[in-house]
Amino acid sequence: MARDRDHYIVRRALEKDGWKITHDPFKVSAGKRDVEIDLGAEDLLGAERAGEKIAVEIKTFGGMSQLYDFYRALGQFKFYHFALSKAAPERTLFLTVSQTVYEDFFDESFVQELLELEGVRIFTFDIATETIVQWIK
């Protein structure tokens, strides 16, 4: 499995935020296919989130077009979300992008409305500090 460029940065950011990485990758059966979501994690520290389980799909957006990268990420998210709802409904799927990519592309009203319509949950991370910047649910 090819890892996104930011895979280990996101992993360290989650760990710093109190998450225990339980799967790397998180394998899910999708009908006759098996898919691999980048990470599975469980929150052990936060009082509000204690016991919460998530799956994380990491997207770098390093292609020639951010719009094309977005099309691919959204389609993949929807496919994984459906597969996860069947195989591991206790997990919440998150798409994660760097804070820079979020500010550059995702922080636009049209994109925000589409993400809300499609039920896409996102968190952003800072590449330099390897920390989570914001959870957008």
Contacts in CASP RR format, 6 or more apart in sequence:
PFRMAT RR
TARGET T0000
AUTHOR 0000-0000-0000
METHOD contacts of the structure
MODEL  1
MARDRDHYIVRRALEKDGWKITHDPFKVSAGKRDVEIDLGAEDLLGAERA
GEKIAVEIKTFGGMSQLYDFYRALGQFKFYHFALSKAAPERTLFLTVSQT
VYEDFFDESFVQELLELEGVRIFTFDIATETIVQWIK
1 25 0 8 1.000
1 36 0 8 1.000
3 38 0 8 1.000
4 38 0 8 1.000
4 58 0 8 1.000
4 59 0 8 1.000
4 60 0 8 1.000
5 60 0 8 1.000
5 62 0 8 1.000
6 58 0 8 1.000
6 60 0 8 1.000
6 98 0 8 1.000
6 125 0 8 1.000
6 127 0 8 1.000
7 38 0 8 1.000
7 39 0 8 1.000
7 58 0 8 1.000
9 125 0 8 1.000
9 127 0 8 1.000
9 130 0 8 1.000
10 38 0 8 1.000
10 39 0 8 1.000
10 56 0 8 1.000
10 58 0 8 1.000
10 96 0 8 1.000
10 125 0 8 1.000
11 21 0 8 1.000
11 24 0 8 1.000
11 39 0 8 1.000
12 130 0 8 1.000
13 125 0 8 1.000
13 126 0 8 1.000
13 130 0 8 1.000
13 131 0 8 1.000
13 132 0 8 1.000
14 21 0 8 1.000
14 39 0 8 1.000
14 41 0 8 1.000
14 56 0 8 1.000
14 132 0 8 1.000
15 21 0 8 1.000
16 130 0 8 1.000
16 131 0 8 1.000
16 132 0 8 1.000
17 131 0 8 1.000
17 132 0 8 1.000
18 43 0 8 1.000
18 44 0 8 1.000
18 45 0 8 1.000
18 46 0 8 1.000
19 41 0 8 1.000
19 42 0 8 1.000
19 43 0 8 1.000
19 44 0 8 1.000
19 54 0 8 1.000
20 41 0 8 1.000
20 42 0 8 1.000
20 43 0 8 1.000
20 44 0 8 1.000
21 39 0 8 1.000
21 40 0 8 1.000
21 41 0 8 1.000
22 40 0 8 1.000
22 41 0 8 1.000
22 42 0 8 1.000
22 53 0 8 1.000
23 39 0 8 1.000
23 40 0 8 1.000
23 41 0 8 1.000
23 55 0 8 1.000
24 38 0 8 1.000
24 39 0 8 1.000
24 40 0 8 1.000
25 36 0 8 1.000
25 37 0 8 1.000
25 38 0 8 1.000
25 39 0 8 1.000
25 40 0 8 1.000
26 36 0 8 1.000
26 37 0 8 1.000
26 38 0 8 1.000
26 39 0 8 1.000
26 40 0 8 1.000
26 55 0 8 1.000
26 88 0 8 1.000
26 91 0 8 1.000
27 34 0 8 1.000
27 35 0 8 1.000
27 36 0 8 1.000
27 37 0 8 1.000
28 34 0 8 1.000
28 35 0 8 1.000
28 36 0 8 1.000
28 37 0 8 1.000
28 55 0 8 1.000
28 80 0 8 1.000
28 83 0 8 1.000
28 84 0 8 1.000
28 87 0 8 1.000
28 88 0 8 1.000
29 83 0 8 1.000
29 86 0 8 1.000
29 87 0 8 1.000
30 79 0 8 1.000
30 82 0 8 1.000
30 83 0 8 1.000
30 86 0 8 1.000
30 87 0 8 1.000
31 83 0 8 1.000
35 79 0 8 1.000
35 80 0 8 1.000
35 83 0 8 1.000
37 55 0 8 1.000
37 56 0 8 1.000
37 57 0 8 1.000
37 80 0 8 1.000
37 84 0 8 1.000
37 93 0 8 1.000
38 56 0 8 1.000
38 57 0 8 1.000
38 58 0 8 1.000
39 55 0 8 1.000
39 56 0 8 1.000
39 58 0 8 1.000
40 53 0 8 1.000
40 54 0 8 1.000
40 55 0 8 1.000
40 56 0 8 1.000
40 91 0 8 1.000
41 53 0 8 1.000
41 54 0 8 1.000
41 55 0 8 1.000
41 56 0 8 1.000
42 51 0 8 1.000
42 52 0 8 1.000
42 53 0 8 1.000
42 54 0 8 1.000
43 49 0 8 1.000
43 50 0 8 1.000
43 51 0 8 1.000
43 52 0 8 1.000
43 53 0 8 1.000
43 54 0 8 1.000
44 50 0 8 1.000
44 51 0 8 1.000
52 92 0 8 1.000
53 88 0 8 1.000
53 90 0 8 1.000
53 91 0 8 1.000
53 92 0 8 1.000
54 91 0 8 1.000
54 92 0 8 1.000
54 93 0 8 1.000
54 94 0 8 1.000
55 80 0 8 1.000
55 84 0 8 1.000
55 88 0 8 1.000
55 91 0 8 1.000
55 92 0 8 1.000
55 93 0 8 1.000
55 94 0 8 1.000
56 93 0 8 1.000
56 94 0 8 1.000
56 96 0 8 1.000
57 73 0 8 1.000
57 76 0 8 1.000
57 77 0 8 1.000
57 80 0 8 1.000
57 93 0 8 1.000
57 94 0 8 1.000
57 95 0 8 1.000
57 96 0 8 1.000
58 96 0 8 1.000
59 69 0 8 1.000
59 73 0 8 1.000
59 95 0 8 1.000
59 96 0 8 1.000
59 97 0 8 1.000
59 101 0 8 1.000
60 97 0 8 1.000
60 98 0 8 1.000
60 101 0 8 1.000
61 69 0 8 1.000
61 70 0 8 1.000
61 73 0 8 1.000
61 97 0 8 1.000
61 98 0 8 1.000
61 101 0 8 1.000
61 105 0 8 1.000
62 69 0 8 1.000
63 69 0 8 1.000
66 101 0 8 1.000
66 104 0 8 1.000
66 105 0 8 1.000
70 105 0 8 1.000
70 111 0 8 1.000
73 95 0 8 1.000
74 114 0 8 1.000
74 118 0 8 1.000
74 120 0 8 1.000
77 93 0 8 1.000
77 95 0 8 1.000
77 118 0 8 1.000
77 120 0 8 1.000
78 118 0 8 1.000
80 93 0 8 1.000
81 93 0 8 1.000
81 119 0 8 1.000
84 91 0 8 1.000
84 93 0 8 1.000
92 121 0 8 1.000
93 121 0 8 1.000
94 121 0 8 1.000
94 122 0 8 1.000
94 123 0 8 1.000
95 120 0 8 1.000
95 121 0 8 1.000
95 122 0 8 1.000
96 122 0 8 1.000
96 123 0 8 1.000
96 124 0 8 1.000
96 125 0 8 1.000
97 106 0 8 1.000
97 122 0 8 1.000
97 124 0 8 1.000
98 124 0 8 1.000
98 125 0 8 1.000
98 126 0 8 1.000
98 127 0 8 1.000
99 124 0 8 1.000
99 125 0 8 1.000
99 126 0 8 1.000
99 133 0 8 1.000
99 134 0 8 1.000
100 127 0 8 1.000
101 124 0 8 1.000
102 122 0 8 1.000
102 124 0 8 1.000
105 111 0 8 1.000
106 112 0 8 1.000
106 115 0 8 1.000
106 122 0 8 1.000
115 122 0 8 1.000
121 135 0 8 1.000
121 136 0 8 1.000
121 137 0 8 1.000
122 135 0 8 1.000
122 136 0 8 1.000
123 132 0 8 1.000
123 133 0 8 1.000
123 134 0 8 1.000
123 135 0 8 1.000
123 136 0 8 1.000
124 132 0 8 1.000
124 133 0 8 1.000
124 134 0 8 1.000
124 136 0 8 1.000
125 131 0 8 1.000
125 132 0 8 1.000
125 133 0 8 1.000
126 132 0 8 1.000
126 133 0 8 1.000
END
